[in-house]
Amino acid sequence: MRKALITGITGQDGSYLAEFLLSKGYEVHGMIRKASTFNTERIDHIYQDPHDPNARLFLHYGDLSNSEMVTYLIYNVCPDEIYHLGAQSHVKVSFSMPEYTGSITGLGTTRILEAIRSSGVKARFYQASTSELFGSSPPPQSEETPFHPRSPYAIAKLYAYWITINYREAHNIFAANGILFNHESPRRGPTFLTRKVTRAIARIQAGIQDKVYLGNLDSRRDYGYAPEYVEVMWRMLQQDEPGDFVFSTGVSPTIREFVSEAFGYAGMDWQEFVEIDPRYFRPTEVDYLQGDSAKARKILGWDPKVTWQELARIMVDADMEAIGSEPIGEGHKILKSKFDNWHRWDTGVTAVLNNAGNGFD
């Protein structure tokens, strides 16, 4: 049985990746931060009591700011594969917390790679890179496009990208970068734009809130469906040689178009409910991200199925269901039509909560 260690397992991508690896027969270990309240809601439905002799999901306390903890965890778990998804990942927040973002998002990667090197653990390493690396470089962006990051988050990720390549070349570690363009789902955090919009739609229809406040509606993003992106993380680590890949749909609507699609699906005119607040503009904007994933399509068989319009409908339905409203229903139909094993890519809004928080190391 292969072992995988996931940092950021409680996040959107980490939860979907944990599900995927468990379906592949892996023993999965996840690193989580100690908090005074449980923050495991995205993985509660797959949580297993570690006393169960058949348990294959184990959670460990750790922190990317502490190299000793990181090394101890990797040495003791001795994973075959490490998926480094943990980060301070909110672009707007990185302008307010640049030093913290650099330490966690940038140096956190170094701490893991150095733990692999110094411990002698023969683990394959995946680094979660981001389309924000490209910043103001003109689209379409591929592996050959020059980087021009425009936020502390993107700059920290650029450091992580290059330190991954350096450890691959200097220490012969199987280390790979996945440059993922925007990938969303019902598990996206509510402060991120797509989820902020779809959650607001459900709450407005339920009479819980009146407006939603947004920033720049003219920028363009390449939106995909998160579960399709975590599968290619795994595919990258199954290759004979490590490499770096761009993953994207190649289609980039404006944020205004995404907002209009989501509200329109719910039968609402977005202009009646959206207000522009300058506080949500970035000090340095990224105007146009559109990926060229030809390399991934050729080598890894990358073939995303869910369009950005379908993504908006999936997320609106999930947020309606999450607050007890009747979903419109097309979201589930989309998933069922797109995937043979569609229940694996279901929204997961109903979770098993009674075991939450038990048995962490």
ABEGO torsion letter per residue (X at the ends): XBBBBBBGAABAAAAAAAAAAAAAGBBBBBBBBBBABBAAAAAAAABBBAABAABABBBBBBBAABAAAAAAAAAAAGBABBBBABBBABAAAAAABAAAAAAAAAAAAAAAAAAAAAAGBBBBBBBBBBAAAAEABBOBBBAABBBBBABAAAAAAAAAAAAAAAAAAAAGBBBBBBBBBBBBBAABBAABAAAAAAAAAAAAAAGABABBBBBBAABBBBBBBAAAAAAAAAAAAABABBBBBBBBAGBBBBAAAAAAAAAAAAGBBAAAABBBBAAABBABBBABBBBBAAAAAAAAGBBBABBAAAAAAAAAAAAAAAAGBBBAGAAAAAAAAABABAAAABAGABBBAAABGBGBX
